[in-house]
Amino acid sequence: MNAIAGLYTAYRAHLQLKSANVISSIAARTRAIGAICESSQYLAARMHGAITDPNAAPVVELGAGFGSVTQLLPENAVSLELEEERYNYLREMYPNRRVLDECAIQFVSNLEEPTIVVSCIPSVNNPEFARLRAAVAQSRQRGMITELITYTYFPTNNPFSGIFSAEQLAGLELRNVPPAFVWKYKC
């Protein structure tokens, strides 16, 4: 009987360790990408669907991650990703795509032609988001951003409010972890 109790105790300890590893893995992922999981294919499709015309202007994707949105954008779109593992993955998966390991803030600040921006960069708990918002506002004032699509996890978090003449909550994607709200901003 002691052997069975010992096995049971060892099994419970294993489950606790596994659970602790899962929790620390989720916490590390949340710190790295600002979300529990990468964006789902459903959120990517909803974001892509919110773009008025993906061929009307050059498209730049900020925070491309592992490419859930990337795969839906026109081949001539530019995708930015700073995290090394994700950047390398994107370069391998999309060899014909211009993938840059460049800072989104700098890139947006230096836009030279009217551009559609698709942002997958989290706005909550991101210490650099205020700088990104300021860069978007500055580029928008110069007429370099014609449309911006992004998402949030809260319907009251309107990350680019007041920058564009038209803004709308373009939808809710329940098949994402966590569910996400898609925002569309236009001139």
C-alpha positions as CSV (number, residue, x, y, z in Angstrom):
1,M,0.0,0.0,0.0
2,N,2.9,2.4,0.8
3,A,4.2,1.8,-2.8
4,I,0.9,2.9,-4.3
5,A,0.7,6.0,-2.0
6,G,4.3,6.8,-3.0
7,L,3.4,6.5,-6.7
8,Y,0.3,8.7,-6.1
9,T,2.4,11.4,-4.4
10,A,5.1,11.3,-7.1
11,Y,2.3,11.6,-9.8
12,R,0.8,14.6,-8.0
13,A,4.2,16.2,-7.7
14,H,4.7,15.6,-11.4
15,L,1.4,17.2,-12.2
16,Q,2.2,20.3,-10.0
17,L,5.6,20.6,-11.7
18,K,4.0,20.3,-15.2
19,S,1.4,22.8,-14.2
20,A,4.0,25.2,-12.9
21,N,5.9,24.8,-16.2
22,V,2.8,25.6,-18.2
23,I,2.1,28.7,-16.1
24,S,5.7,29.9,-16.4
25,S,5.6,29.2,-20.1
26,I,2.3,31.2,-20.5
27,A,3.8,34.1,-18.4
28,A,7.0,34.1,-20.5
29,R,4.9,34.1,-23.7
30,T,2.7,36.9,-22.5
31,R,5.8,39.0,-21.6
32,A,7.3,38.3,-25.0
33,I,4.3,38.9,-27.3
34,G,1.8,40.6,-25.0
35,A,-0.7,37.8,-25.3
36,I,-1.4,34.4,-24.0
37,C,-1.3,32.9,-27.5
38,E,-0.4,33.9,-31.0
39,S,-3.3,35.4,-33.0
40,S,-5.6,32.7,-34.4
41,Q,-6.3,32.2,-38.1
42,Y,-9.8,33.5,-37.4
43,L,-8.6,36.8,-35.9
44,A,-6.2,37.1,-38.9
45,A,-9.1,36.6,-41.3
46,R,-11.2,39.2,-39.5
47,M,-8.4,41.7,-39.5
48,H,-7.7,41.1,-43.2
49,G,-11.4,41.4,-43.9
50,A,-11.4,44.8,-42.2
51,I,-9.0,46.3,-44.8
52,T,-11.0,48.3,-47.3
53,D,-8.7,47.4,-50.2
54,P,-5.4,45.6,-49.5
55,N,-4.2,46.6,-53.0
56,A,-5.0,50.3,-52.7
57,A,-1.7,51.2,-51.1
58,P,1.4,49.5,-49.8
59,V,0.7,47.3,-46.7
60,V,3.0,47.1,-43.6
61,E,2.4,44.6,-40.8
62,L,3.7,45.5,-37.4
63,G,4.5,42.6,-35.0
64,A,4.0,39.8,-37.5
65,G,4.6,37.0,-34.9
66,F,4.5,33.6,-36.6
67,G,2.5,34.9,-39.6
68,S,-1.2,34.3,-39.0
69,V,-2.0,37.7,-40.6
70,T,1.1,37.6,-42.8
71,Q,-0.2,34.7,-44.9
72,L,-3.3,36.7,-45.8
73,L,-1.6,39.9,-46.9
74,P,-0.6,40.7,-50.4
75,E,2.8,39.3,-51.3
76,N,4.3,42.7,-51.7
77,A,3.4,43.6,-48.1
78,V,6.2,44.4,-45.6
79,S,6.2,42.4,-42.3
80,L,8.1,43.6,-39.3
81,E,9.1,41.3,-36.4
82,L,11.8,42.0,-33.8
83,E,11.7,38.7,-31.9
84,E,14.5,36.5,-33.4
85,E,12.7,33.2,-33.4
86,R,9.6,34.6,-35.1
87,Y,11.7,36.7,-37.5
88,N,13.7,33.6,-38.6
89,Y,10.5,31.6,-39.0
90,L,8.9,34.3,-41.2
91,R,12.0,34.6,-43.4
92,E,11.9,30.8,-44.0
93,M,8.1,30.5,-44.5
94,Y,7.7,33.6,-46.7
95,P,11.0,33.8,-48.8
96,N,9.4,36.2,-51.3
97,R,8.1,38.5,-48.6
98,R,10.0,41.5,-47.4
99,V,10.4,40.6,-43.7
100,L,12.4,43.1,-41.5
101,D,13.7,42.9,-38.0
102,E,13.2,46.6,-37.6
103,C,11.5,48.6,-34.9
104,A,7.9,49.4,-35.7
105,I,8.2,52.9,-34.2
106,Q,11.1,53.9,-36.5
107,F,9.5,52.3,-39.5
108,V,6.2,54.1,-39.1
109,S,8.0,57.3,-38.4
110,N,9.9,57.1,-41.7
111,L,7.0,56.1,-44.0
112,E,7.5,57.9,-47.3
113,E,4.3,57.0,-49.1
114,P,0.6,56.5,-48.1
115,T,0.4,53.1,-46.4
116,I,-2.1,50.7,-44.9
117,V,-0.9,49.6,-41.5
118,V,-1.9,46.3,-39.9
119,S,-0.8,46.3,-36.3
120,C,-0.5,43.1,-34.2
121,I,1.4,44.9,-31.5
122,P,-0.4,44.8,-28.1
123,S,-1.5,48.1,-26.7
124,V,-1.9,47.0,-23.1
125,N,1.1,46.3,-20.9
126,N,3.4,47.4,-23.7
127,P,5.9,49.9,-22.4
128,E,6.6,51.2,-25.9
129,F,3.0,51.6,-27.1
130,A,2.8,55.3,-26.2
131,R,5.8,55.8,-28.5
132,L,4.2,53.8,-31.3
133,R,0.9,55.7,-30.9
134,A,2.9,59.0,-31.2
135,A,4.6,57.7,-34.3
136,V,1.3,56.7,-35.9
137,A,-0.2,60.2,-35.0
138,Q,2.8,61.9,-36.6
139,S,2.7,59.8,-39.8
140,R,-1.0,60.2,-40.0
141,Q,-0.7,64.0,-39.8
142,R,1.8,63.8,-42.7
143,G,-0.7,61.7,-44.7
144,M,1.4,58.6,-44.7
145,I,-1.1,56.2,-43.1
146,T,-4.4,55.9,-45.0
147,E,-5.8,53.1,-42.9
148,L,-4.9,51.2,-39.7
149,I,-6.3,47.8,-38.5
150,T,-5.5,46.5,-35.1
151,Y,-7.1,44.4,-32.3
152,T,-7.5,44.6,-28.5
153,Y,-8.9,42.3,-25.9
154,F,-11.2,44.9,-24.4
155,P,-13.9,46.8,-26.3
156,T,-13.2,50.0,-24.3
157,N,-9.5,50.0,-25.2
158,N,-9.5,52.1,-28.3
159,P,-5.7,52.3,-28.9
160,F,-5.6,54.9,-31.7
161,S,-8.6,57.0,-30.7
162,G,-8.5,60.6,-31.9
163,I,-5.8,60.1,-34.5
164,F,-8.0,59.3,-37.5
165,S,-11.2,61.0,-38.8
166,A,-13.1,57.7,-38.8
167,E,-12.7,54.9,-36.3
168,Q,-14.9,51.9,-35.7
169,L,-15.0,48.7,-33.7
170,A,-15.1,46.4,-36.8
171,G,-15.9,43.1,-35.0
172,L,-15.4,40.6,-32.3
173,E,-13.6,37.3,-32.9
174,L,-14.6,34.8,-30.3
175,R,-12.4,32.0,-31.9
176,N,-9.2,33.6,-30.5
177,V,-7.6,33.1,-27.1
178,P,-8.6,35.4,-25.6
179,P,-11.4,36.7,-27.8
180,A,-10.4,39.9,-29.6
181,F,-12.0,43.1,-30.9
182,V,-10.9,44.4,-34.3
183,W,-10.5,48.1,-34.7
184,K,-10.5,50.0,-38.1
185,Y,-9.2,53.5,-38.5
186,K,-9.4,55.5,-41.7
187,C,-8.9,59.1,-42.9
